[in-house]
């Protein structure tokens, strides 16, 4: 986390992920995402959220087309 990071609320993170708040709270409870605890409030930095998304992004499988079996 760098100094320019914005701290996001659980609601903000849920909106950005396109999930419910409950999912984000489960990520926090299971410590599957880094977070900042400010009293009773929980915040997740933008860089942590970006890293979380990048780590879980699955690249497509690229297959080479075979020249066999093509119909004219």
PDB file of N, CA, C, O and CB in Angstrom:
ATOM      1  N   UNK A   1       0.852  -1.182   0.000  1.00  0.00           N
ATOM      2  CA  UNK A   1       0.000   0.000   0.000  1.00  0.00           C
ATOM      3  C   UNK A   1       0.889   1.233   0.000  1.00  0.00           C
ATOM      4  O   UNK A   1       1.785   1.357   0.835  1.00  0.00           O
ATOM      5  CB  UNK A   1      -0.965   0.005   1.224  1.00  0.00           C
ATOM      6  N   UNK A   2       0.642   2.146  -0.937  1.00  0.00           N
ATOM      7  CA  UNK A   2       1.443   3.373  -0.954  1.00  0.00           C
ATOM      8  C   UNK A   2       0.635   4.532  -0.377  1.00  0.00           C
ATOM      9  O   UNK A   2      -0.557   4.388  -0.103  1.00  0.00           O
ATOM     10  CB  UNK A   2       1.911   3.705  -2.393  1.00  0.00           C
ATOM     11  N   UNK A   3       1.277   5.663  -0.197  1.00  0.00           N
ATOM     12  CA  UNK A   3       0.638   6.810   0.454  1.00  0.00           C
ATOM     13  C   UNK A   3      -0.502   7.410  -0.347  1.00  0.00           C
ATOM     14  O   UNK A   3      -1.366   8.078   0.221  1.00  0.00           O
ATOM     15  CB  UNK A   3       1.655   7.868   0.720  1.00  0.00           C
ATOM     16  N   UNK A   4      -0.525   7.186  -1.663  1.00  0.00           N
ATOM     17  CA  UNK A   4      -1.554   7.780  -2.512  1.00  0.00           C
ATOM     18  C   UNK A   4      -2.809   6.909  -2.605  1.00  0.00           C
ATOM     19  O   UNK A   4      -3.804   7.318  -3.204  1.00  0.00           O
ATOM     20  CB  UNK A   4      -0.997   8.022  -3.901  1.00  0.00           C
ATOM     21  N   UNK A   5      -2.765   5.719  -2.017  1.00  0.00           N
ATOM     22  CA  UNK A   5      -3.907   4.806  -2.085  1.00  0.00           C
ATOM     23  C   UNK A   5      -5.120   5.367  -1.372  1.00  0.00           C
ATOM     24  O   UNK A   5      -5.024   5.953  -0.294  1.00  0.00           O
ATOM     25  CB  UNK A   5      -3.544   3.462  -1.489  1.00  0.00           C
ATOM     26  N   UNK A   6      -6.245   5.175  -1.996  1.00  0.00           N
ATOM     27  CA  UNK A   6      -7.519   5.534  -1.374  1.00  0.00           C
ATOM     28  C   UNK A   6      -8.006   4.307  -0.622  1.00  0.00           C
ATOM     29  O   UNK A   6      -7.936   3.191  -1.136  1.00  0.00           O
ATOM     30  CB  UNK A   6      -8.582   6.020  -2.441  1.00  0.00           C
ATOM     31  N   UNK A   7      -8.495   4.510   0.582  1.00  0.00           N
ATOM     32  CA  UNK A   7      -9.059   3.411   1.356  1.00  0.00           C
ATOM     33  C   UNK A   7     -10.540   3.282   1.019  1.00  0.00           C
ATOM     34  O   UNK A   7     -11.297   4.249   1.103  1.00  0.00           O
ATOM     35  CB  UNK A   7      -8.853   3.634   2.883  1.00  0.00           C
ATOM     36  N   UNK A   8     -10.934   2.083   0.639  1.00  0.00           N
ATOM     37  CA  UNK A   8     -12.307   1.825   0.214  1.00  0.00           C
ATOM     38  C   UNK A   8     -13.101   1.138   1.320  1.00  0.00           C
ATOM     39  O   UNK A   8     -12.566   0.338   2.087  1.00  0.00           O
ATOM     40  CB  UNK A   8     -12.321   0.967  -1.056  1.00  0.00           C
ATOM     41  N   UNK A   9     -14.372   1.464   1.383  1.00  0.00           N
ATOM     42  CA  UNK A   9     -15.255   0.783   2.326  1.00  0.00           C
ATOM     43  C   UNK A   9     -15.614  -0.591   1.776  1.00  0.00           C
ATOM     44  O   UNK A   9     -15.367  -0.887   0.607  1.00  0.00           O
ATOM     45  CB  UNK A   9     -16.535   1.619   2.595  1.00  0.00           C
ATOM     46  N   UNK A  10     -16.193  -1.416   2.622  1.00  0.00           N
ATOM     47  CA  UNK A  10     -16.642  -2.737   2.190  1.00  0.00           C
ATOM     48  C   UNK A  10     -17.685  -2.589   1.084  1.00  0.00           C
ATOM     49  O   UNK A  10     -17.692  -3.373   0.134  1.00  0.00           O
ATOM     50  CB  UNK A  10     -17.222  -3.541   3.383  1.00  0.00           C
ATOM     51  N   UNK A  11     -18.550  -1.607   1.194  1.00  0.00           N
ATOM     52  CA  UNK A  11     -19.559  -1.358   0.157  1.00  0.00           C
ATOM     53  C   UNK A  11     -18.904  -0.992  -1.174  1.00  0.00           C
ATOM     54  O   UNK A  11     -19.326  -1.469  -2.228  1.00  0.00           O
ATOM     55  CB  UNK A  11     -20.514  -0.235   0.597  1.00  0.00           C
ATOM     56  N   UNK A  12     -17.870  -0.144  -1.126  1.00  0.00           N
ATOM     57  CA  UNK A  12     -17.143   0.240  -2.346  1.00  0.00           C
ATOM     58  C   UNK A  12     -16.510  -0.965  -3.021  1.00  0.00           C
ATOM     59  O   UNK A  12     -16.593  -1.124  -4.239  1.00  0.00           O
ATOM     60  CB  UNK A  12     -16.065   1.274  -2.021  1.00  0.00           C
ATOM     61  N   UNK A  13     -15.875  -1.817  -2.214  1.00  0.00           N
ATOM     62  CA  UNK A  13     -15.212  -3.008  -2.746  1.00  0.00           C
ATOM     63  C   UNK A  13     -16.230  -3.951  -3.371  1.00  0.00           C
ATOM     64  O   UNK A  13     -16.001  -4.492  -4.453  1.00  0.00           O
ATOM     65  CB  UNK A  13     -14.427  -3.732  -1.638  1.00  0.00           C
ATOM     66  N   UNK A  14     -17.347  -4.147  -2.695  1.00  0.00           N
ATOM     67  CA  UNK A  14     -18.396  -5.022  -3.229  1.00  0.00           C
ATOM     68  C   UNK A  14     -18.902  -4.496  -4.564  1.00  0.00           C
ATOM     69  O   UNK A  14     -19.124  -5.272  -5.494  1.00  0.00           O
ATOM     70  CB  UNK A  14     -19.563  -5.144  -2.231  1.00  0.00           C
ATOM     71  N   UNK A  15     -19.083  -3.198  -4.662  1.00  0.00           N
ATOM     72  CA  UNK A  15     -19.553  -2.600  -5.911  1.00  0.00           C
ATOM     73  C   UNK A  15     -18.529  -2.798  -7.034  1.00  0.00           C
ATOM     74  O   UNK A  15     -18.896  -3.144  -8.158  1.00  0.00           O
ATOM     75  CB  UNK A  15     -19.838  -1.101  -5.711  1.00  0.00           C
ATOM     76  N   UNK A  16     -17.262  -2.580  -6.731  1.00  0.00           N
ATOM     77  CA  UNK A  16     -16.214  -2.725  -7.753  1.00  0.00           C
ATOM     78  C   UNK A  16     -16.051  -4.173  -8.205  1.00  0.00           C
ATOM     79  O   UNK A  16     -15.753  -4.434  -9.370  1.00  0.00           O
ATOM     80  CB  UNK A  16     -14.882  -2.202  -7.217  1.00  0.00           C
ATOM     81  N   UNK A  17     -16.246  -5.112  -7.282  1.00  0.00           N
ATOM     82  CA  UNK A  17     -16.141  -6.524  -7.640  1.00  0.00           C
ATOM     83  C   UNK A  17     -17.418  -7.057  -8.276  1.00  0.00           C
ATOM     84  O   UNK A  17     -17.420  -8.129  -8.879  1.00  0.00           O
ATOM     85  CB  UNK A  17     -15.802  -7.343  -6.417  1.00  0.00           C
ATOM     86  N   UNK A  18     -18.494  -6.309  -8.138  1.00  0.00           N
ATOM     87  CA  UNK A  18     -19.775  -6.769  -8.665  1.00  0.00           C
ATOM     88  C   UNK A  18     -20.351  -7.900  -7.826  1.00  0.00           C
ATOM     89  O   UNK A  18     -21.026  -8.792  -8.339  1.00  0.00           O
ATOM     90  CB  UNK A  18     -19.619  -7.222 -10.107  1.00  0.00           C
ATOM     91  N   UNK A  19     -20.074  -7.847  -6.528  1.00  0.00           N
ATOM     92  CA  UNK A  19     -20.556  -8.872  -5.604  1.00  0.00           C
ATOM     93  C   UNK A  19     -21.334  -8.215  -4.483  1.00  0.00           C
ATOM     94  O   UNK A  19     -21.503  -6.996  -4.446  1.00  0.00           O
ATOM     95  CB  UNK A  19     -19.385  -9.706  -5.036  1.00  0.00           C
ATOM     96  N   UNK A  20     -21.794  -9.035  -3.587  1.00  0.00           N
ATOM     97  CA  UNK A  20     -22.478  -8.514  -2.412  1.00  0.00           C
ATOM     98  C   UNK A  20     -21.488  -8.190  -1.308  1.00  0.00           C
ATOM     99  O   UNK A  20     -20.343  -8.642  -1.328  1.00  0.00           O
ATOM    100  CB  UNK A  20     -23.516  -9.511  -1.911  1.00  0.00           C
ATOM    101  N   UNK A  21     -21.938  -7.411  -0.355  1.00  0.00           N
ATOM    102  CA  UNK A  21     -21.131  -7.034   0.801  1.00  0.00           C
ATOM    103  C   UNK A  21     -20.754  -8.283   1.603  1.00  0.00           C
ATOM    104  O   UNK A  21     -19.664  -8.357   2.170  1.00  0.00           O
ATOM    105  CB  UNK A  21     -21.896  -6.022   1.694  1.00  0.00           C
ATOM    106  N   UNK A  22     -21.639  -9.236   1.645  1.00  0.00           N
ATOM    107  CA  UNK A  22     -21.398 -10.456   2.404  1.00  0.00           C
ATOM    108  C   UNK A  22     -20.151 -11.201   1.905  1.00  0.00           C
ATOM    109  O   UNK A  22     -19.379 -11.731   2.703  1.00  0.00           O
ATOM    110  CB  UNK A  22     -22.619 -11.369   2.324  1.00  0.00           C
ATOM    111  N   UNK A  23     -19.963 -11.235   0.585  1.00  0.00           N
ATOM    112  CA  UNK A  23     -18.784 -11.882   0.003  1.00  0.00           C
ATOM    113  C   UNK A  23     -17.508 -11.195   0.461  1.00  0.00           C
ATOM    114  O   UNK A  23     -16.543 -11.858   0.840  1.00  0.00           O
ATOM    115  CB  UNK A  23     -18.865 -11.874  -1.527  1.00  0.00           C
ATOM    116  N   UNK A  24     -17.498  -9.865   0.426  1.00  0.00           N
ATOM    117  CA  UNK A  24     -16.312  -9.096   0.837  1.00  0.00           C
ATOM    118  C   UNK A  24     -16.035  -9.327   2.319  1.00  0.00           C
ATOM    119  O   UNK A  24     -14.882  -9.499   2.715  1.00  0.00           O
ATOM    120  CB  UNK A  24     -16.507  -7.575   0.552  1.00  0.00           C
ATOM    121  N   UNK A  25     -17.064  -9.331   3.125  1.00  0.00           N
ATOM    122  CA  UNK A  25     -16.884  -9.572   4.565  1.00  0.00           C
ATOM    123  C   UNK A  25     -16.329 -10.977   4.820  1.00  0.00           C
ATOM    124  O   UNK A  25     -15.549 -11.177   5.750  1.00  0.00           O
ATOM    125  CB  UNK A  25     -18.225  -9.387   5.315  1.00  0.00           C
ATOM    126  N   UNK A  26     -16.732 -11.944   3.996  1.00  0.00           N
ATOM    127  CA  UNK A  26     -16.193 -13.299   4.137  1.00  0.00           C
ATOM    128  C   UNK A  26     -14.708 -13.317   3.762  1.00  0.00           C
ATOM    129  O   UNK A  26     -13.914 -13.984   4.425  1.00  0.00           O
ATOM    130  CB  UNK A  26     -16.988 -14.299   3.254  1.00  0.00           C
ATOM    131  N   UNK A  27     -14.324 -12.586   2.696  1.00  0.00           N
ATOM    132  CA  UNK A  27     -12.910 -12.487   2.325  1.00  0.00           C
ATOM    133  C   UNK A  27     -12.092 -11.938   3.493  1.00  0.00           C
ATOM    134  O   UNK A  27     -10.992 -12.414   3.775  1.00  0.00           O
ATOM    135  CB  UNK A  27     -12.735 -11.588   1.078  1.00  0.00           C
ATOM    136  N   UNK A  28     -12.640 -10.941   4.161  1.00  0.00           N
ATOM    137  CA  UNK A  28     -11.962 -10.321   5.297  1.00  0.00           C
ATOM    138  C   UNK A  28     -11.892 -11.299   6.468  1.00  0.00           C
ATOM    139  O   UNK A  28     -10.831 -11.468   7.067  1.00  0.00           O
ATOM    140  CB  UNK A  28     -12.683  -9.023   5.721  1.00  0.00           C
ATOM    141  N   UNK A  29     -12.999 -11.936   6.796  1.00  0.00           N
ATOM    142  CA  UNK A  29     -13.048 -12.861   7.928  1.00  0.00           C
ATOM    143  C   UNK A  29     -12.097 -14.036   7.726  1.00  0.00           C
ATOM    144  O   UNK A  29     -11.489 -14.515   8.683  1.00  0.00           O
ATOM    145  CB  UNK A  29     -14.474 -13.372   8.133  1.00  0.00           C
ATOM    146  N   UNK A  30     -11.969 -14.498   6.495  1.00  0.00           N
ATOM    147  CA  UNK A  30     -11.085 -15.629   6.188  1.00  0.00           C
ATOM    148  C   UNK A  30      -9.658 -15.171   5.879  1.00  0.00           C
ATOM    149  O   UNK A  30      -8.787 -15.979   5.555  1.00  0.00           O
ATOM    150  CB  UNK A  30     -11.640 -16.423   5.003  1.00  0.00           C
ATOM    151  N   UNK A  31      -9.439 -13.865   5.985  1.00  0.00           N
ATOM    152  CA  UNK A  31      -8.127 -13.246   5.720  1.00  0.00           C
ATOM    153  C   UNK A  31      -7.586 -13.620   4.351  1.00  0.00           C
ATOM    154  O   UNK A  31      -6.407 -13.934   4.190  1.00  0.00           O
ATOM    155  CB  UNK A  31      -7.122 -13.656   6.791  1.00  0.00           C
ATOM    156  N   UNK A  32      -8.475 -13.577   3.373  1.00  0.00           N
ATOM    157  CA  UNK A  32      -8.088 -13.853   1.991  1.00  0.00           C
ATOM    158  C   UNK A  32      -7.750 -12.575   1.242  1.00  0.00           C
ATOM    159  O   UNK A  32      -7.314 -12.619   0.092  1.00  0.00           O
ATOM    160  CB  UNK A  32      -9.201 -14.597   1.267  1.00  0.00           C
ATOM    161  N   UNK A  33      -7.954 -11.425   1.901  1.00  0.00           N
ATOM    162  CA  UNK A  33      -7.601 -10.128   1.328  1.00  0.00           C
ATOM    163  C   UNK A  33      -7.049  -9.259   2.455  1.00  0.00           C
ATOM    164  O   UNK A  33      -7.526  -9.313   3.589  1.00  0.00           O
ATOM    165  CB  UNK A  33      -8.840  -9.446   0.632  1.00  0.00           C
ATOM    166  N   UNK A  34      -6.032  -8.453   2.124  1.00  0.00           N
ATOM    167  CA  UNK A  34      -5.451  -7.562   3.134  1.00  0.00           C
ATOM    168  C   UNK A  34      -6.409  -6.410   3.398  1.00  0.00           C
ATOM    169  O   UNK A  34      -7.069  -5.915   2.486  1.00  0.00           O
ATOM    170  CB  UNK A  34      -4.062  -7.025   2.677  1.00  0.00           C
ATOM    171  N   UNK A  35      -6.476  -5.992   4.655  1.00  0.00           N
ATOM    172  CA  UNK A  35      -7.363  -4.885   5.014  1.00  0.00           C
ATOM    173  C   UNK A  35      -6.756  -4.061   6.129  1.00  0.00           C
ATOM    174  O   UNK A  35      -5.796  -4.477   6.779  1.00  0.00           O
ATOM    175  CB  UNK A  35      -8.743  -5.406   5.434  1.00  0.00           C
ATOM    176  N   UNK A  36      -7.330  -2.880   6.342  1.00  0.00           N
ATOM    177  CA  UNK A  36      -6.904  -1.978   7.399  1.00  0.00           C
ATOM    178  C   UNK A  36      -8.058  -1.861   8.380  1.00  0.00           C
ATOM    179  O   UNK A  36      -9.200  -1.629   7.983  1.00  0.00           O
ATOM    180  CB  UNK A  36      -6.482  -0.574   6.834  1.00  0.00           C
ATOM    181  N   UNK A  37      -7.761  -2.022   9.651  1.00  0.00           N
ATOM    182  CA  UNK A  37      -8.795  -1.919  10.685  1.00  0.00           C
ATOM    183  C   UNK A  37      -8.629  -0.572  11.378  1.00  0.00           C
ATOM    184  O   UNK A  37      -7.584  -0.292  11.965  1.00  0.00           O
ATOM    185  CB  UNK A  37      -8.703  -3.106  11.719  1.00  0.00           C
ATOM    186  N   UNK A  38      -9.652   0.247  11.307  1.00  0.00           N
ATOM    187  CA  UNK A  38      -9.654   1.574  11.937  1.00  0.00           C
ATOM    188  C   UNK A  38     -10.763   1.591  12.975  1.00  0.00           C
ATOM    189  O   UNK A  38     -11.904   1.934  12.665  1.00  0.00           O
ATOM    190  CB  UNK A  38      -9.852   2.724  10.875  1.00  0.00           C
ATOM    191  N   UNK A  39     -10.435   1.227  14.191  1.00  0.00           N
ATOM    192  CA  UNK A  39     -11.464   1.084  15.213  1.00  0.00           C
ATOM    193  C   UNK A  39     -12.361  -0.070  14.826  1.00  0.00           C
ATOM    194  O   UNK A  39     -11.887  -1.193  14.655  1.00  0.00           O
ATOM    195  CB  UNK A  39     -12.282   2.392  15.385  1.00  0.00           C
ATOM    196  N   UNK A  40     -13.647   0.187  14.686  1.00  0.00           N
ATOM    197  CA  UNK A  40     -14.565  -0.874  14.255  1.00  0.00           C
ATOM    198  C   UNK A  40     -14.750  -0.889  12.740  1.00  0.00           C
ATOM    199  O   UNK A  40     -15.438  -1.759  12.206  1.00  0.00           O
ATOM    200  CB  UNK A  40     -15.920  -0.704  14.936  1.00  0.00           C
ATOM    201  N   UNK A  41     -14.138   0.070  12.047  1.00  0.00           N
ATOM    202  CA  UNK A  41     -14.277   0.168  10.603  1.00  0.00           C
ATOM    203  C   UNK A  41     -13.177  -0.616   9.888  1.00  0.00           C
ATOM    204  O   UNK A  41     -12.036  -0.671  10.347  1.00  0.00           O
ATOM    205  CB  UNK A  41     -14.249   1.631  10.169  1.00  0.00           C
ATOM    206  N   UNK A  42     -13.536  -1.214   8.771  1.00  0.00           N
ATOM    207  CA  UNK A  42     -12.596  -1.966   7.957  1.00  0.00           C
ATOM    208  C   UNK A  42     -12.495  -1.275   6.607  1.00  0.00           C
ATOM    209  O   UNK A  42     -13.509  -0.905   6.015  1.00  0.00           O
ATOM    210  CB  UNK A  42     -13.035  -3.458   7.803  1.00  0.00           C
ATOM    211  N   UNK A  43     -11.253  -1.100   6.116  1.00  0.00           N
ATOM    212  CA  UNK A  43     -11.032  -0.488   4.818  1.00  0.00           C
ATOM    213  C   UNK A  43     -10.045  -1.343   4.031  1.00  0.00           C
ATOM    214  O   UNK A  43      -9.187  -2.019   4.599  1.00  0.00           O
ATOM    215  CB  UNK A  43     -10.511   0.968   4.970  1.00  0.00           C
ATOM    216  N   UNK A  44     -10.191  -1.294   2.710  1.00  0.00           N
ATOM    217  CA  UNK A  44      -9.294  -2.010   1.815  1.00  0.00           C
ATOM    218  C   UNK A  44      -8.729  -0.981   0.837  1.00  0.00           C
ATOM    219  O   UNK A  44      -9.476  -0.218   0.224  1.00  0.00           O
ATOM    220  CB  UNK A  44     -10.035  -3.191   1.061  1.00  0.00           C
ATOM    221  N   UNK A  45      -7.414  -0.968   0.701  1.00  0.00           N
ATOM    222  CA  UNK A  45      -6.806   0.022  -0.187  1.00  0.00           C
ATOM    223  C   UNK A  45      -7.021  -0.375  -1.646  1.00  0.00           C
ATOM    224  O   UNK A  45      -7.173  -1.553  -1.968  1.00  0.00           O
ATOM    225  CB  UNK A  45      -5.298   0.171   0.115  1.00  0.00           C
ATOM    226  N   UNK A  46      -7.030   0.622  -2.511  1.00  0.00           N
ATOM    227  CA  UNK A  46      -7.231   0.373  -3.944  1.00  0.00           C
ATOM    228  C   UNK A  46      -6.157  -0.541  -4.506  1.00  0.00           C
ATOM    229  O   UNK A  46      -6.455  -1.405  -5.330  1.00  0.00           O
ATOM    230  CB  UNK A  46      -7.244   1.687  -4.718  1.00  0.00           C
ATOM    231  N   UNK A  47      -4.902  -0.367  -4.073  1.00  0.00           N
ATOM    232  CA  UNK A  47      -3.828  -1.207  -4.606  1.00  0.00           C
ATOM    233  C   UNK A  47      -3.996  -2.659  -4.189  1.00  0.00           C
ATOM    234  O   UNK A  47      -3.679  -3.562  -4.964  1.00  0.00           O
ATOM    235  CB  UNK A  47      -2.473  -0.690  -4.142  1.00  0.00           C
ATOM    236  N   UNK A  48      -4.485  -2.897  -2.988  1.00  0.00           N
ATOM    237  CA  UNK A  48      -4.737  -4.268  -2.527  1.00  0.00           C
ATOM    238  C   UNK A  48      -5.863  -4.885  -3.356  1.00  0.00           C
ATOM    239  O   UNK A  48      -5.773  -6.048  -3.750  1.00  0.00           O
ATOM    240  CB  UNK A  48      -5.101  -4.288  -1.008  1.00  0.00           C
ATOM    241  N   UNK A  49      -6.902  -4.131  -3.619  1.00  0.00           N
ATOM    242  CA  UNK A  49      -8.012  -4.634  -4.428  1.00  0.00           C
ATOM    243  C   UNK A  49      -7.541  -4.936  -5.852  1.00  0.00           C
ATOM    244  O   UNK A  49      -7.902  -5.967  -6.420  1.00  0.00           O
ATOM    245  CB  UNK A  49      -9.172  -3.612  -4.453  1.00  0.00           C
ATOM    246  N   UNK A  50      -6.741  -4.046  -6.424  1.00  0.00           N
ATOM    247  CA  UNK A  50      -6.204  -4.262  -7.772  1.00  0.00           C
ATOM    248  C   UNK A  50      -5.349  -5.522  -7.810  1.00  0.00           C
ATOM    249  O   UNK A  50      -5.467  -6.319  -8.740  1.00  0.00           O
ATOM    250  CB  UNK A  50      -5.375  -3.044  -8.231  1.00  0.00           C
ATOM    251  N   UNK A  51      -4.490  -5.711  -6.809  1.00  0.00           N
ATOM    252  CA  UNK A  51      -3.642  -6.903  -6.738  1.00  0.00           C
ATOM    253  C   UNK A  51      -4.489  -8.154  -6.579  1.00  0.00           C
ATOM    254  O   UNK A  51      -4.203  -9.180  -7.195  1.00  0.00           O
ATOM    255  CB  UNK A  51      -2.642  -6.791  -5.577  1.00  0.00           C
ATOM    256  N   UNK A  52      -5.523  -8.079  -5.765  1.00  0.00           N
ATOM    257  CA  UNK A  52      -6.424  -9.220  -5.553  1.00  0.00           C
ATOM    258  C   UNK A  52      -7.065  -9.640  -6.881  1.00  0.00           C
ATOM    259  O   UNK A  52      -7.135 -10.828  -7.196  1.00  0.00           O
ATOM    260  CB  UNK A  52      -7.524  -8.865  -4.509  1.00  0.00           C
ATOM    261  N   UNK A  53      -7.521  -8.671  -7.638  1.00  0.00           N
ATOM    262  CA  UNK A  53      -8.155  -8.953  -8.935  1.00  0.00           C
ATOM    263  C   UNK A  53      -7.129  -9.538  -9.908  1.00  0.00           C
ATOM    264  O   UNK A  53      -7.410 -10.527 -10.585  1.00  0.00           O
ATOM    265  CB  UNK A  53      -8.788  -7.662  -9.530  1.00  0.00           C
ATOM    266  N   UNK A  54      -5.948  -8.936  -9.978  1.00  0.00           N
ATOM    267  CA  UNK A  54      -4.913  -9.411 -10.904  1.00  0.00           C
ATOM    268  C   UNK A  54      -4.464 -10.831 -10.582  1.00  0.00           C
ATOM    269  O   UNK A  54      -4.239 -11.631 -11.490  1.00  0.00           O
ATOM    270  CB  UNK A  54      -3.712  -8.477 -10.873  1.00  0.00           C
ATOM    271  N   UNK A  55      -4.333 -11.148  -9.301  1.00  0.00           N
ATOM    272  CA  UNK A  55      -3.906 -12.491  -8.891  1.00  0.00           C
ATOM    273  C   UNK A  55      -4.930 -13.556  -9.265  1.00  0.00           C
ATOM    274  O   UNK A  55      -4.578 -14.721  -9.452  1.00  0.00           O
ATOM    275  CB  UNK A  55      -3.657 -12.526  -7.390  1.00  0.00           C
ATOM    276  N   UNK A  56      -6.172 -13.168  -9.373  1.00  0.00           N
ATOM    277  CA  UNK A  56      -7.235 -14.134  -9.651  1.00  0.00           C
ATOM    278  C   UNK A  56      -7.741 -14.082 -11.090  1.00  0.00           C
ATOM    279  O   UNK A  56      -8.699 -14.769 -11.443  1.00  0.00           O
ATOM    280  CB  UNK A  56      -8.382 -13.901  -8.715  1.00  0.00           C
ATOM    281  N   UNK A  57      -7.093 -13.265 -11.913  1.00  0.00           N
ATOM    282  CA  UNK A  57      -7.485 -13.172 -13.308  1.00  0.00           C
ATOM    283  C   UNK A  57      -6.915 -14.369 -14.064  1.00  0.00           C
ATOM    284  O   UNK A  57      -5.715 -14.638 -14.021  1.00  0.00           O
ATOM    285  CB  UNK A  57      -7.001 -11.836 -13.934  1.00  0.00           C
ATOM    286  N   UNK A  58      -7.793 -15.074 -14.749  1.00  0.00           N
ATOM    287  CA  UNK A  58      -7.399 -16.263 -15.498  1.00  0.00           C
ATOM    288  C   UNK A  58      -7.269 -15.886 -16.965  1.00  0.00           C
ATOM    289  O   UNK A  58      -8.203 -15.367 -17.576  1.00  0.00           O
ATOM    290  CB  UNK A  58      -8.427 -17.421 -15.307  1.00  0.00           C
ATOM    291  N   UNK A  59      -6.098 -16.155 -17.512  1.00  0.00           N
ATOM    292  CA  UNK A  59      -5.840 -15.858 -18.917  1.00  0.00           C
ATOM    293  C   UNK A  59      -6.509 -16.913 -19.792  1.00  0.00           C
ATOM    294  O   UNK A  59      -6.583 -18.078 -19.402  1.00  0.00           O
ATOM    295  CB  UNK A  59      -4.316 -15.798 -19.199  1.00  0.00           C
ATOM    296  N   UNK A  60      -6.996 -16.523 -20.965  1.00  0.00           N
ATOM    297  CA  UNK A  60      -7.630 -17.498 -21.852  1.00  0.00           C
ATOM    298  C   UNK A  60      -6.593 -18.473 -22.416  1.00  0.00           C
ATOM    299  O   UNK A  60      -5.418 -18.144 -22.575  1.00  0.00           O
ATOM    300  CB  UNK A  60      -8.367 -16.779 -22.999  1.00  0.00           C
ATOM    301  N   UNK A  61      -7.065 -19.664 -22.707  1.00  0.00           N
ATOM    302  CA  UNK A  61      -6.201 -20.664 -23.322  1.00  0.00           C
ATOM    303  C   UNK A  61      -6.183 -20.393 -24.810  1.00  0.00           C
ATOM    304  O   UNK A  61      -7.233 -20.274 -25.441  1.00  0.00           O
ATOM    305  CB  UNK A  61      -6.684 -22.121 -23.013  1.00  0.00           C
ATOM    306  N   UNK A  62      -4.998 -20.297 -25.366  1.00  0.00           N
ATOM    307  CA  UNK A  62      -4.880 -20.048 -26.803  1.00  0.00           C
ATOM    308  C   UNK A  62      -4.490 -21.356 -27.470  1.00  0.00           C
ATOM    309  O   UNK A  62      -3.478 -21.971 -27.133  1.00  0.00           O
ATOM    310  CB  UNK A  62      -3.832 -18.919 -27.112  1.00  0.00           C
ATOM    311  N   UNK A  63      -5.302 -21.757 -28.406  1.00  0.00           N
ATOM    312  CA  UNK A  63      -5.004 -22.989 -29.133  1.00  0.00           C
ATOM    313  C   UNK A  63      -4.690 -22.641 -30.564  1.00  0.00           C
ATOM    314  O   UNK A  63      -5.255 -21.707 -31.133  1.00  0.00           O
ATOM    315  CB  UNK A  63      -6.178 -23.993 -29.057  1.00  0.00           C
ATOM    316  N   UNK A  64      -3.787 -23.401 -31.136  1.00  0.00           N
ATOM    317  CA  UNK A  64      -3.475 -23.213 -32.548  1.00  0.00           C
ATOM    318  C   UNK A  64      -4.467 -23.994 -33.360  1.00  0.00           C
ATOM    319  O   UNK A  64      -4.801 -25.133 -33.035  1.00  0.00           O
ATOM    320  CB  UNK A  64      -2.030 -23.649 -32.877  1.00  0.00           C
ATOM    321  N   UNK A  65      -4.926 -23.387 -34.399  1.00  0.00           N
ATOM    322  CA  UNK A  65      -5.846 -24.095 -35.291  1.00  0.00           C
ATOM    323  C   UNK A  65      -5.070 -25.088 -36.124  1.00  0.00           C
ATOM    324  O   UNK A  65      -3.995 -24.785 -36.642  1.00  0.00           O
ATOM    325  CB  UNK A  65      -6.616 -23.110 -36.199  1.00  0.00           C
ATOM    326  N   UNK A  66      -5.609 -26.232 -36.242  1.00  0.00           N
ATOM    327  CA  UNK A  66      -4.990 -27.261 -37.074  1.00  0.00           C
ATOM    328  C   UNK A  66      -5.431 -27.050 -38.516  1.00  0.00           C
ATOM    329  O   UNK A  66      -6.578 -26.684 -38.775  1.00  0.00           O
ATOM    330  CB  UNK A  66      -5.367 -28.695 -36.578  1.00  0.00           C
ATOM    331  N   UNK A  67      -4.519 -27.280 -39.448  1.00  0.00           N
ATOM    332  CA  UNK A  67      -4.897 -27.119 -40.865  1.00  0.00           C
ATOM    333  C   UNK A  67      -5.642 -28.353 -41.364  1.00  0.00           C
ATOM    334  O   UNK A  67      -6.182 -28.363 -42.470  1.00  0.00           O
ATOM    335  CB  UNK A  67      -3.643 -26.867 -41.741  1.00  0.00           C
ATOM    336  N   UNK A  68      -5.662 -29.375 -40.543  1.00  0.00           N
ATOM    337  CA  UNK A  68      -6.380 -30.594 -40.917  1.00  0.00           C
ATOM    338  C   UNK A  68      -7.850 -30.461 -40.536  1.00  0.00           C
ATOM    339  O   UNK A  68      -8.204 -29.793 -39.565  1.00  0.00           O
ATOM    340  CB  UNK A  68      -5.751 -31.837 -40.236  1.00  0.00           C
ATOM    341  N   UNK A  69      -8.662 -31.091 -41.299  1.00  0.00           N
ATOM    342  CA  UNK A  69     -10.078 -31.134 -40.969  1.00  0.00           C
ATOM    343  C   UNK A  69     -10.875 -29.918 -41.382  1.00  0.00           C
ATOM    344  O   UNK A  69     -12.054 -29.816 -41.044  1.00  0.00           O
ATOM    345  CB  UNK A  69     -10.227 -31.322 -39.534  1.00  0.00           C
ATOM    346  N   UNK A  70     -10.265 -28.993 -42.104  1.00  0.00           N
ATOM    347  CA  UNK A  70     -11.000 -27.827 -42.560  1.00  0.00           C
ATOM    348  C   UNK A  70     -11.805 -28.186 -43.803  1.00  0.00           C
ATOM    349  O   UNK A  70     -11.330 -28.905 -44.681  1.00  0.00           O
ATOM    350  CB  UNK A  70     -10.044 -26.651 -42.848  1.00  0.00           C
ATOM    351  N   UNK A  71     -12.993 -27.688 -43.858  1.00  0.00           N
ATOM    352  CA  UNK A  71     -13.854 -27.948 -45.018  1.00  0.00           C
ATOM    353  C   UNK A  71     -13.826 -26.733 -45.908  1.00  0.00           C
ATOM    354  O   UNK A  71     -13.940 -25.605 -45.430  1.00  0.00           O
ATOM    355  CB  UNK A  71     -15.314 -28.288 -44.589  1.00  0.00           C
ATOM    356  N   UNK A  72     -13.677 -26.951 -47.189  1.00  0.00           N
ATOM    357  CA  UNK A  72     -13.594 -25.849 -48.158  1.00  0.00           C
ATOM    358  C   UNK A  72     -14.936 -25.247 -48.438  1.00  0.00           C
ATOM    359  O   UNK A  72     -15.039 -24.311 -49.230  1.00  0.00           O
ATOM    360  CB  UNK A  72     -12.982 -26.319 -49.447  1.00  0.00           C
TER     361      UNK A  72
END
